[in-house]
Amino acid sequence: MTATILGVRALLVAALAALALIAAGCGGGGKAGVARGATLGADAAQLVPPDAAAFVSVDSNLDSAQWQRVDDLTKSFPARAKLLDDIRGELQKRGLSWKDDIAPALGAELDLAVLGSGKNAEYVAFAKPDDVAKLRALAAKVSEGTDHYTVEQIGGWSVVADSQELFDKVRTAQSGRSLADVAAFNNAWSSVSGDALARAYVNGDALAAKPKLVKLAGKPDWFAARVAADGDALRLEIASHPLAATSAPKKQALLGDLPSGSALAVAFHGSTDLLAQASSTKLGAKLPLKQLAPLLAGDGALYVRPSGLIPDIAIELAPSD
């Protein structure tokens, strides 16, 4: 059975929404002192079929150092209260509560594998819950339409899927070749190593099926990303191979120069090729990218800092050599 986008959203919305509750200090229920950020996703990848289009791993231990840092960073963020209201509302719509339904069902790590692409995409989730019965109940609650999620135990993990075919694919990966044996995945995963809230990998073949992304980013072998609460900011790191359109910033010191109260910081290295590709997109055509090209073609850092009702958003640029 092929899972629909709506079905997958239903499966994950409770878990992802619950993770954000840590920003309100409403979390807890995780295993204190367990820091899995640096090895996030490594074990679960051994159960994922080698041709997976994408793989995402999230630290769901709300007592981890990473999530506690998020709590500290967002306490003064103006959008925090509204975000929390939206999250609580979404959970209530589904008859769910963090304490009773979600916390015991997640465990310290939540992983999602995407198999296939487009209308044929299928999804498998992996967790190590404190209470397997709670995970089964959660899977049943978020099942919608033709998507009927069940849980099976495979390789020490609780695997969530909506068909026996998917469970069989996981068992085949466990006993044979898995994503963890794929060189491209290992290169991608190591490129975004370190403590993280979440890490993600996308196969280049899956991206090739998206013409708009190809137009913007070229045809890389893979994309990888990491989100981490690091120092005084929430940082997003993105890598790809080959670096067709852009490359990593050469002057990481820019991040160290940003205001200490920044809630989000992203370092980047622009290029004329990347800007030209972005200008050719529908959104890019509406932006003054040609005029900004001389400024954005080098190293820079974007940051967001709380400031009253509307946060400050600014870009710092390194002088050209």
Sequence and secondary structure as in RCSB ss.txt:
>XXXX:A:sequence
MTATILGVRALLVAALAALALIAAGCGGGGKAGVARGATLGADAAQLVPPDAAAFVSVDSNLDSAQWQRVDDLTK
SFPARAKLLDDIRGELQKRGLSWKDDIAPALGAELDLAVLGSGKNAEYVAFAKPDDVAKLRALAAKVSEGTDHYT
VEQIGGWSVVADSQELFDKVRTAQSGRSLADVAAFNNAWSSVSGDALARAYVNGDALAAKPKLVKLAGKPDWFAA
RVAADGDALRLEIASHPLAATSAPKKQALLGDLPSGSALAVAFHGSTDLLAQASSTKLGAKLPLKQLAPLLAGDG
ALYVRPSGLIPDIAIELAPSD
>XXXX:A:secstr
    HHHHHHHHHHHHHHHHGGGGT    S TT   GGGTTTTGGGGS TT SEEEEEE  TTSHHHHHHHHHHT
T TTHHHHHHHHHHHHHHTT  IIIIIHHHHBTEEEEEEES GGG EEEEEEB S HHHHHHHHHHH BTTB  E
EEEETTEEEEESSHHHHHHHHHHHHS  GGG HHHHHHHHHT SS SEEEEEEHHHHHT HHHHHHH   SEEEE
EEEEETTEEEEEEEEES SS    S THHHHTS TT SEEEEEE  HHHHHHHHTSTTGGGTTHHHHHHHHSSEE
EEEEE  TTS EEEEEE    
